[in-house]
Amino acid sequence: MYRVVNGLILGFAALFSPIKSIVICALVFIAIDFVTGVLASRCEARQRGEKWFFSSHEAWRTIRKAGFVLLTITMGWLIESCIYR
C-alpha cells in the first residue's frame, strides 16, 4: 500500500512539475524509504535479540532503485519533449 500511495503522489506531481522538481521529489521519497528501512531493520533485530549490522547489499539496492527511477523520469521527459511536440 505504501508503494502505491508514493507512486500516486509522485505521478500526480509529475503532471504539474518540470523535471527538476520531479527528480528532487523522487530522490526525497527514495531517501525516506532508505532511512525507514534501516530503522525497521534495526528495530526488527532488536526485537529478535540479535545484533544489528548495516548491510551494504541493501544500500546498493537503494542506489540501483534511484538510478532506475532517474532513468525512467528522464526517458519520459525526453519522449514528451522531443516526440510529442
Residue, then its C-alpha position, 0 to 999 in steps of 0.5 A: m500500500y505504501r508503494v502505491v500511495n508514493g507512486l500516486i503522489l509522485g505521478f500526480a506531481a509529475l503532471f504539474s512539475p518540470i523535471k527538476s522538481i520531479v527528480i528532487c521529489a523522487l530522490v526525497f521519497i527514495a531517501i525516506d524509504f532508505v532511512t525507514g528501512v534501516l530503522a525497521s531493520r534495526c528495530e526488527a533485530r532488536q526485537r529478535g535479540e540479535k545484533w544489528f549490522f548495516s548491510s551494504h547489499e541493501a544500500w546498493r539496492t537503494i542506489r540501483k532503485a534511484g538510478f532506475v527511477l532517474l532513468t525512467i523520469t528522464m526517458g519520459w521527459l525526453i519522449e514528451s519533449c522531443i516526440y510529442r511536440 
